[in-house]
Amino acid sequence: MKEIFATPIFALLISILAYEIGIFINKKTKIAFLNPLMIAIALVICTLIVLDIPLEDYKSGGDFISMFLTPATVILAVPLYKNINSLKKDYIAILCGVFVGSITAIFSVWGLAKVFQMPKELLASLIPKSITTPLGIELSNQLEGIPSVTVAAIIITGIVGAVFAQWVLKVCRITDKTAKGLAIGTSAHALGTTKAVEMGETEGAMSGLAIGLAGLVTVIAATILSKIGLF
C-alpha cells in the first residue's frame, strides 16, 4: 500500500478529487468562505496526515500540476481580448485604477514588513499576494522569495476578497459596476473574480480584465523596485 501512496498518479488523483469535492460543497452551500481551493487544500492535508504520506511523495505528483501553472499565464490574455472595447473606451480610468491599486498592494506589504521587521525573503514572498498564482510564483522566484509562502498568501488574499468584497464596496459607497469589477480583480485576482461574476456581467468582465493588467503592473513595478534596492 505504501508503494501506491508514493506514486505520482496517487498524488494527482487525490488533488483532483479534493478539488472536485470542494467545488461540490461550494455549489451546494453557496458560502463564499467555503472556497473550493481552500477545501481542497484542507482535504489534501488531512489525507496526507491520516495515511502518513510524506510530503516528498505527494510533491512528486503535485509537481505535474505545478508544471502547467506557467503556460496557464497565457490565458490571462483572454479577458483582455474579450474586453478590448471597454479598455479602449475608458482606458485612462481603467489603467490608472489598476496601476494605483497594484502599487498600493506592493507598498502596503512593504510598509508592514518594515513595521514588523520581516526578513527580506519573506517580504519578497508576500509582494505578489494580489496577483494570480502563475505570475505570483514566477515573481516570487525572481525576487528570491519562497514560492510556497507566496501561494499561501495569494490564496488567503483571494478568499478574503471573495468573502468581504461586497461589504467593503458597500461601506465605501462604490456603485459603479466597472469600478467594482476593477477593484475586486486588482486586489483579489481570480478567487475574488468569482464573486464579481456573481455580482453581474459587467463586474465579472472588468474583474477579469483587471487580473491581467494588475499582474503586468505588479511584475514590472516589483522588478524595478527590486533593482533599485527597495526590497
N, C-alpha and C positions, 0 to 999 in steps of 0.2 A: 504493500500500500504506500509506503514511503517513497518508493520509486515513482509511483503515479503522481503523487503530490509534487515531486521535484521536476516534473516535465513542464516545458513552456506552454504546452497545449492546455494543461490544467489551469495555469495562471490566466491564460486568455479566457477560458470558459467561465471561471468564477468572476472575472472582471466584467464580462459582457452580461452574465446572468444577474450580477448585483446591480448593474445599471438598469437593466430591464425591470427589475423589481422596484427600483427607485422611481422609474417613470410610472409604473402601475400605481404605486402608493400616492405619488404626487397628483395623478389624474383623478384618483378616487377621492382623496381628501380635499384637493384644491387649496391646500395650505401652502403659502409661499415659502415658509420656513423649511418645509419638508422638500428641499430641492433634491432632484434625482441624483445629482453628483455627490451631494453630502451623504445621502442614504447609502449610495454605492460604496463610498469610502468607509463608512461605519461597518457595513456588512463584510467588506473585504478584510478589514482589521480583525473583526470578530472571528472570521473564518480562519485566518492565519493563527490566531491565538488558540482557538479550540482544537484545531487539527495539528497544532505545534509545527507549523511550516516556517522554516527560516526565511527571512526577508530576501536573502540572496536567491533562493529557489523561486520565489514569486517574481522577483525582478527579472529573471531570465525570460519570462513570458511577457511581463509588463513592458519590457523594452521594445517589443514588437509594436505595441500600441503607441509608445512614445515616438517611434520612428516616423510615424505618419503626421506628427504634430507640425513639423516644419513645412512640408509641402502643403498642409492644410491652410497655411497662411495665405496662399493664393486665393482661397475662397473669399477673403476679405474684399477682393476686387468686385465681387458680385453685387453687394449692396451699393457700392459706389457707382457702378454702371447703371443699375436699376433706377437710381435716384439722381442721375446726372442732370436732369432738367431742373430739379429743385435746387441742386448745388449751383447751377448756372444762374438761376433766378435770384437767390438770396446768398450768393457765395461769400460776400463780405461778412454778413452777420453770422453765417454758419462757421466759417473759418475762424473768425475772431472768438466766437463762443467756445469752440473746441480747443483752440490754442490756449485761451485763458484757463479753461478747465484742466487741461493736461499739465500746464505749468504749475497751477495751484496744487495739483496732486503730487507733483515732484517735490515742490518746496515745503509742502505740509509734512512729508516724510522726512525731508532734510532737517526741518526745524525741530521735529520731535526727536530725531536722532541726536541732535546737538544737546537738547534739554536732558535726555536720559543717557547721554554719553555712550551711544551704541557703537560697537566696533564697525570699522569701515565695511567689512564683509557683510554684516547684517544690513547696513544701510543700502548697499548695492543690491541686496536681495529683495528689499522692500520697495525700491524705486518703481519697479514695473507693476505694482499691485493693481493699478486701474486699467491695464490693457489686457487683451485676450491672451490665453495661455501660450500658444505657439510663439508669439512675439515676446512675451514676458520671459520665457525660458531662454531664448536666444539673447535677449538684452541682459539678463542676469549673468549668463556665461561671459558675455562681452565685458561686463563691469566687474567680473571676478567675484560674483556673488554666489549664493548657494541655491541652485535651482529648485530643490525640494522645498525650501522655505518660501521661495517666490511663488510656487504653485499653491501652497497653503494660503499665502496672503491674497493671491488672486481669487481663490475660491471664497474665502471669507468676505472679501470686498464685494464680490458679486452677489453673494447671498444676502448680505446686509442691504445692498442696493435694491434687490428684488423685494425684500420684506418691507423696507421703510421708504421706498421711493415716493409712493402716493402721499404718504403722510408729510414728508418733507416738502413736496411740491405744494401741498395744501397750506402748510404753515407759512411758506414763502410767497403764497398767493400767485403762483405761476399758473396761468390759464392757457397760454398759447400752446397749441399742440406741437408745433415744431420745436419750441423751446423745451418742452417736457421731454421729447424724444432725445434731443441733443444732450440734455443734462444727464439723463439716465445712461445713454450709450457711452458718454465720455467718462463717467465716474464708475460705472458698474459693468462695463463690457457686455459679453454675450448673456451672462446669467441675468443681469439687470434688464436686458432687452426682452427676455421672456415676459417680464411684467409690462414693458412698454407695448408689446404686441397685444396683450390683454386689454390695455387701455384704449387702443384704437389703431387703425391702419396707418394714419399719419405719424403717430408717436412711434410705432414699431419701425416704420421706414426710416425715420430720422435717427432713431437709436442705432439701427443697423449701419446707417451711413457714418455715424459718429464713431463706431468701433474702429473702422479702418482709418479714419482721419486721426483719431486720438492715438492709435498705435503708431502711426507715422510720425506725428509730432513728438510723442514721448521718446521714441527711439532716437530721433535726430537731436532733440534738446538734451536728453540724458547723455548722449555720446559727447556732445560739445561741452557740457558742464563737467563731464569727467575729464576731458582733455585739458581743461583749464585748471583742474585740480580742486574743484568744489567738493567732490567726493570721490 
